Amino acid sequence: MSLFSKLFGGKSKAGKAPEVEAESYNGFRITPAPQSDADGYRIGAVIEKEIDGEVKRHHLLRADVVRSLDEAQAFSLRKAKQVIDEQGERLFR
């Protein structure tokens, strides 16, 4: 990274979380998307489902923070599954 990028906020690829494959669950597609936080990673995921030919998308973001990225991805999947079980397609209203 160049000096100017460092000074003016250029982003490094090293700080970017690696891409994670989506997981299917009860007709929904869950992609873990934890967000970096000062104390670790905030639990987050993208929940998608095709309804009437249109892909509906819900961004889940929790206040919970965990230390490691692997742990955050696992918790994100678990929390997304719980939300799907509780709300189903009402999630997209």
Secondary structure in CASP SS format (residue, H / E / C, confidence):
PFRMAT SS
TARGET T0000
AUTHOR 0000-0000-0000
METHOD secondary structure of the structure
MODEL  1
M C 1.00
S C 1.00
L H 1.00
F H 1.00
S H 1.00
K H 1.00
L H 1.00
F C 1.00
G C 1.00
G C 1.00
K C 1.00
S C 1.00
K H 1.00
A H 1.00
G H 1.00
K C 1.00
A C 1.00
P C 1.00
E C 1.00
V C 1.00
E C 1.00
A C 1.00
E E 1.00
S E 1.00
Y E 1.00
N C 1.00
G C 1.00
F E 1.00
R E 1.00
I E 1.00
T E 1.00
P E 1.00
A C 1.00
P C 1.00
Q E 1.00
S E 1.00
D E 1.00
A C 1.00
D C 1.00
G E 1.00
Y E 1.00
R E 1.00
I E 1.00
G E 1.00
A E 1.00
V E 1.00
I E 1.00
E E 1.00
K E 1.00
E E 1.00
I E 1.00
D C 1.00
G C 1.00
E E 1.00
V E 1.00
K E 1.00
R E 1.00
H E 1.00
H E 1.00
L E 1.00
L E 1.00
R E 1.00
A E 1.00
D E 1.00
V E 1.00
V E 1.00
R C 1.00
S C 1.00
L H 1.00
D H 1.00
E H 1.00
A H 1.00
Q H 1.00
A H 1.00
F H 1.00
S H 1.00
L H 1.00
R H 1.00
K H 1.00
A H 1.00
K H 1.00
Q H 1.00
V H 1.00
I H 1.00
D H 1.00
E H 1.00
Q H 1.00
G H 1.00
E H 1.00
R H 1.00
L H 1.00
F H 1.00
R C 1.00
END
